[in-house]
Amino acid sequence: MVLLTQKLGIRILLGLLIFLFILEVQCLGIAGERVPHEEKWGIYALDIPTEDVYLIYSSPDRISGLQINSTGNTFAFSQRFGGDDTDDEEICAILLDGTNYRRLTNNTVLDTYPVWSPDGSLIAFLSWRDETMDIYTMDTDGSNVNKLYDSGFHDGDIHWLHNTIVFTRNSQIWMMNDDGTGAHQITDLPRAGEWGKAVLPFGDYDPRLNPDGTVIAFERMVDDESSHGNYDIFVINVDGSHETALTATGYTQGLPKWSNKGDKILYEVAAAGETGIFELYVMNADGLNSYSITPEYFPANFLCHSPVFSPDDTIIYFVGEWWEQETGFGLILVISGFFLALMMKKMTTGRGSQRS
């Protein structure tokens, strides 16, 4: 009798687990149907008030570094050709309605991280054409490529506003004039460039100027307790004063973007909790009132990268990535695009980055 009861209990438990498994798969399917899906990668628009999402452009090749010009009608981004593992990454552009796709660079070197000039007439980008990653500019049709700045180190994470460009060098925030002159250091973290257990050295990354050009938001690796490191969002005045931490959650947070009004900061939160999921968050410019804007219906294998505000701050444009998932009794394993960005940084901040 006891044995029969045990067998019956096991069958009930297995039946319940199977039911939950099927329910989860069905829920993921329903959620996935609400998000347009063609290829592995895509450029999407998320309407913040309605939470509706629209597909603008889709590609089997990896897309990153999405940026929108000041008039709000054209995207620039980098795209890999020949698979995610290739080094053939080029700068591309497309209109916001998904038309007029064009490849602006076409060579055998790594071109990445495009940013628009304030008047929309030029695109600055990073290119590994010589011994180090340097900052270049070109016309919006890909012509007239010129080297703007070469520090002798790997330069990265550029942002162009007014007549100023901020960037990273040696895992620290730097600033210069947009003609490549007057480069000077802004942050001076004592452990900057020091390697620990994470994929990047301790330091500051991804600087972004606020709309009036007086404050820089950036992310800082605060510990190396995980392989990817944990990051928090900081702000600092352009003169190097009043450095302030806006987040302190123990999660990986980064890629801050200012709203066009300057009252909000959009950013990514990765590895939040034991599940390792990541979301898009918005907070006030002072770090208060932080909340997720990621719709609950987004499936777990749909990852959002490179978010940017529309000119009126009502739409979030982002790169969407569809990961093949391993699902079993509620376990879903995905890898954040934030970590892909970290791996790209590892290439450009690694040991030996200084020119000999």
Secondary structure as GFF3:
##gff-version 3
##sequence-region A 1 356
A	DSSP	alpha_helix	2	34	.	.	.	ID=ss1
A	DSSP	beta_strand	41	47	.	.	.	ID=ss2
A	DSSP	beta_strand	53	59	.	.	.	ID=ss3
A	DSSP	beta_strand	63	68	.	.	.	ID=ss4
A	DSSP	beta_strand	74	80	.	.	.	ID=ss5
A	DSSP	beta_strand	89	95	.	.	.	ID=ss6
A	DSSP	beta_strand	102	103	.	.	.	ID=ss7
A	DSSP	beta_strand	111	116	.	.	.	ID=ss8
A	DSSP	beta_strand	122	127	.	.	.	ID=ss9
A	DSSP	beta_strand	134	139	.	.	.	ID=ss10
A	DSSP	beta_strand	146	149	.	.	.	ID=ss11
A	DSSP	beta_strand	155	161	.	.	.	ID=ss12
A	DSSP	beta_strand	164	169	.	.	.	ID=ss13
A	DSSP	beta_strand	172	177	.	.	.	ID=ss14
A	DSSP	beta_strand	184	185	.	.	.	ID=ss15
A	DSSP	beta_strand	204	209	.	.	.	ID=ss16
A	DSSP	beta_strand	215	223	.	.	.	ID=ss17
A	DSSP	beta_strand	230	237	.	.	.	ID=ss18
A	DSSP	beta_strand	244	245	.	.	.	ID=ss19
A	DSSP	beta_strand	252	258	.	.	.	ID=ss20
A	DSSP	beta_strand	264	270	.	.	.	ID=ss21
A	DSSP	beta_strand	279	284	.	.	.	ID=ss22
A	DSSP	beta_strand	291	292	.	.	.	ID=ss23
A	DSSP	beta_strand	302	309	.	.	.	ID=ss24
A	DSSP	beta_strand	315	322	.	.	.	ID=ss25
A	DSSP	beta_strand	327	328	.	.	.	ID=ss26
A	DSSP	beta_strand	331	332	.	.	.	ID=ss27
A	DSSP	alpha_helix	337	349	.	.	.	ID=ss28
###
